[in-house]
Amino acid sequence: MIVSFNARADLERCLESLHVTPPAASHEIVVVDNASSDGSAEAARQWPQVRVIAQTANRGFASGNNAGIRATTGEAILLLNSDTVVTPGALDRLLAELGRDPGVAVVGPRLVDGAGRPELSFGRMIGPINELRQKRRAGNAEEVEKLTRQRHYPDWVSGACLLVRRADAEAVGGLDERFFMYTEDVDFCAAIRARGRRILFAPEVEVVHLRGRSAASAPQATNAAYRRSHVAFYEKHHPGWAPFLRFYLRILGEWPAQP
């Protein structure tokens, strides 16, 4: 399931990767188009095996994924960014990892950029201390390389490529739509973990993530969306810290305007 908004070139590249080496497992490819104006929905319809759900408005990443979840019936659901390129066999290996342990609800692969450099696509639950630690680690290429080679059970994995059991996704009511874009994957994994389920990072599986490409086309809007989600996350999970975050953003001049 791919949620897309005005990212036609990326979406076509992603769909091409799925077409060239489709998974062996029975599957359905669904594109949820968030009212794009660049012909993304029309382009996706050129692929006969792709089902397009055309939204009437852009309600965000979480809302788009929930629309896709409601419209599909598979036992496992893959959340996939349009700016990804799926490598041969990656999806079948992710499914195998999910099937290996019934206690695992979510599996995330090792994400690398176009040059093969890994990103820190997992971490501990977002909080003041953990955010500082995550940023420090993400800025150290050697540490990121080492950490992303280790199979383990983090608190969350990136929603850029996240495989989840439908039963678990439905048990937590899908993704929280108060998060328009960003942090919805961390919140989603937190809700799943709260039910005693586990999140697995599987470095044996790699998927290319050309991150930042859509953000680069609308940096101000992207930054505002990130800040709004960041504040909403703290209001939900760390309400005592939320006033300090709002004050900090105002001091920086980055308090997000209302959409």
C-alpha positions in Angstrom: 0.0 0.0 0.0 1.5 3.3 -1.2 0.2 6.7 0.0 1.2 9.3 -2.5 0.9 13.1 -2.9 2.3 15.0 -5.8 5.2 12.5 -6.2 4.5 11.1 -9.6 8.1 10.4 -10.6 8.9 8.7 -7.3 5.6 6.7 -7.5 6.3 5.5 -11.0 9.8 4.4 -9.9 8.4 2.5 -6.9 5.7 0.8 -9.0 8.3 -0.2 -11.6 10.4 -1.9 -8.9 7.4 -3.8 -7.8 6.5 -4.8 -11.4 10.0 -5.9 -12.4 10.5 -8.3 -9.4 7.0 -8.9 -7.9 6.8 -10.8 -4.6 6.1 -14.5 -5.0 3.4 -14.3 -2.3 -0.1 -13.5 -3.3 -0.5 -9.8 -3.1 -2.4 -6.7 -4.1 -0.8 -3.3 -4.9 -2.9 -0.3 -3.7 -2.1 3.3 -4.3 -3.9 5.8 -2.1 -3.6 9.2 -3.9 -4.1 12.2 -1.6 -5.7 14.4 -4.2 -2.5 15.0 -6.2 -2.4 17.6 -8.9 0.5 16.1 -10.9 -1.3 13.2 -12.5 0.0 10.6 -10.0 -3.4 8.8 -9.9 -3.6 8.6 -13.7 0.0 7.4 -13.9 -0.6 4.6 -11.3 -3.7 3.5 -13.3 -1.4 2.6 -16.2 -0.3 -0.4 -14.2 -3.1 -3.0 -14.7 -2.3 -4.8 -11.4 -2.5 -1.6 -9.3 -5.7 -0.4 -7.6 -6.0 3.3 -7.1 -8.0 4.9 -4.3 -8.4 8.5 -5.1 -8.9 10.7 -2.1 -10.9 13.9 -2.5 -8.5 15.9 -0.3 -5.0 15.5 1.2 -5.7 14.4 4.7 -2.2 13.2 5.4 -0.1 10.0 5.5 -2.0 8.4 8.5 -5.4 9.0 7.0 -4.3 7.7 3.6 -2.9 4.5 5.1 -6.1 4.0 7.1 -8.1 4.3 3.9 -6.0 1.7 2.3 -6.3 -0.6 5.3 -10.1 -0.4 5.2 -10.1 -1.1 1.5 -8.0 -4.3 1.6 -8.3 -7.7 3.2 -4.8 -9.2 3.3 -3.5 -10.8 6.5 -0.4 -8.6 6.3 -0.2 -5.0 5.3 2.8 -3.2 3.9 3.1 0.5 4.4 5.4 1.8 1.7 6.5 5.3 0.8 6.4 6.4 -2.8 10.0 7.4 -2.6 11.2 3.8 -2.1 12.6 1.2 -4.5 11.9 -2.3 -3.5 14.9 -4.7 -4.1 14.3 -8.2 -5.5 13.0 -10.6 -2.9 12.7 -8.0 -0.2 9.0 -8.3 0.4 9.0 -12.1 0.5 11.8 -12.0 3.0 9.9 -9.5 5.1 6.9 -11.8 5.0 9.0 -14.7 6.0 10.3 -12.7 9.0 6.8 -11.9 10.1 5.8 -15.5 9.8 8.8 -16.7 11.8 7.6 -15.5 15.2 3.9 -15.1 16.1 4.9 -12.6 18.8 6.1 -10.1 16.2 3.5 -7.7 14.9 5.7 -5.4 12.8 8.8 -5.9 10.7 11.0 -3.1 9.2 13.9 -3.6 6.8 17.3 -1.8 6.6 16.7 1.3 4.6 19.5 2.7 2.4 19.8 5.7 0.1 20.6 5.5 -3.6 24.3 5.2 -2.7 23.8 2.4 -0.3 24.2 4.5 2.8 21.9 3.3 5.7 19.6 5.5 7.6 18.7 5.1 11.3 15.2 3.9 10.6 14.3 2.7 14.0 14.8 3.8 17.6 13.5 4.1 21.1 10.2 5.7 22.0 10.3 9.4 21.2 11.0 11.6 24.3 13.3 14.5 25.2 16.4 12.3 26.0 15.8 9.7 23.3 15.4 12.4 20.7 18.8 13.9 21.5 20.4 10.4 21.5 18.7 9.6 18.1 20.0 12.8 16.5 23.5 12.2 17.8 23.6 8.7 16.5 22.0 9.6 13.1 24.9 12.1 12.6 27.6 9.5 13.0 27.9 7.5 9.8 30.0 4.8 11.4 27.6 4.3 14.2 24.6 4.1 11.9 26.4 1.5 9.8 27.0 -0.6 12.9 23.6 -0.2 14.4 21.8 -1.0 11.2 23.6 -4.3 10.9 22.1 -5.6 14.2 18.9 -7.6 14.3 16.9 -6.5 17.3 13.6 -5.4 18.7 13.4 -1.6 18.8 10.4 0.5 20.0 9.6 1.6 16.4 10.6 1.2 12.8 10.1 3.6 10.0 6.8 3.8 8.2 8.7 4.3 4.9 8.6 0.5 4.7 6.7 -1.3 7.5 5.0 -4.7 7.4 2.3 -5.3 10.0 -0.2 -8.0 10.7 -3.7 -6.8 9.9 -5.0 -8.2 13.2 -2.6 -5.9 15.0 -3.3 -2.9 12.9 -7.0 -3.2 13.3 -6.7 -4.0 17.1 -5.2 -0.5 17.6 -7.6 1.3 15.3 -5.1 1.9 12.6 -2.9 5.0 12.5 -3.7 8.0 14.6 -4.9 10.7 12.1 -4.0 13.6 14.4 -0.5 13.1 12.9 -0.8 14.6 9.4 2.8 13.6 8.5 5.7 12.4 10.7 5.7 10.5 14.0 2.6 8.5 13.1 4.8 5.4 12.6 6.3 5.8 16.1 2.9 6.3 17.6 1.5 3.3 15.7 4.3 1.0 16.9 3.8 2.3 20.5 0.1 1.4 20.4 1.0 -2.1 19.1 3.7 -2.6 21.8 1.2 -1.6 24.4 -0.7 -4.8 23.6 2.4 -6.9 24.4 3.4 -7.3 20.8 7.0 -6.9 19.4 8.6 -4.8 16.6 11.4 -6.4 14.7 14.2 -4.6 12.7 15.5 -7.1 10.1 18.8 -5.9 8.6 19.0 -8.9 6.3 16.3 -7.2 4.1 17.2 -4.0 2.3 15.0 -1.4 0.6 16.1 1.8 -1.0 14.6 4.9 0.4 15.3 8.1 -1.6 14.3 10.2 1.4 13.9 13.9 1.4 12.9 14.1 -2.3 9.2 15.1 -1.7 10.2 17.3 1.3 12.6 19.2 -1.0 9.8 20.2 -3.3 7.9 22.0 -0.4 10.3 22.5 2.4 8.3 25.1 4.4 5.1 23.0 4.3 7.0 19.9 5.2 8.7 21.5 8.1 5.4 22.9 9.4 3.8 19.5 9.1 6.7 18.0 11.0 6.4 20.5 13.8 2.7 20.1 14.2 3.1 16.3 14.4 5.9 16.7 16.8 3.8 18.9 19.2 0.8 16.6 18.8 3.0 13.6 19.7 4.2 15.2 22.9 0.7 16.3 23.8 -0.4 12.7 23.5 2.6 10.9 25.0 4.4 13.5 27.1 1.9 16.1 28.1 4.1 17.5 30.8 6.8 18.3 28.3 4.5 19.7 25.6 4.4 23.3 26.9 8.2 23.4 27.0 8.4 22.1 23.4 5.9 24.8 22.3 7.9 27.5 24.1 11.1 26.2 22.5 9.6 26.3 19.0 8.4 29.9 19.5 11.8 31.0 20.6 13.3 29.4 17.5 10.6 31.0 15.4 9.4 27.6 14.2 6.0 27.5 15.8 3.9 25.9 13.0 1.1 27.9 11.5 -2.3 26.3 11.2 -2.8 24.4 7.9 
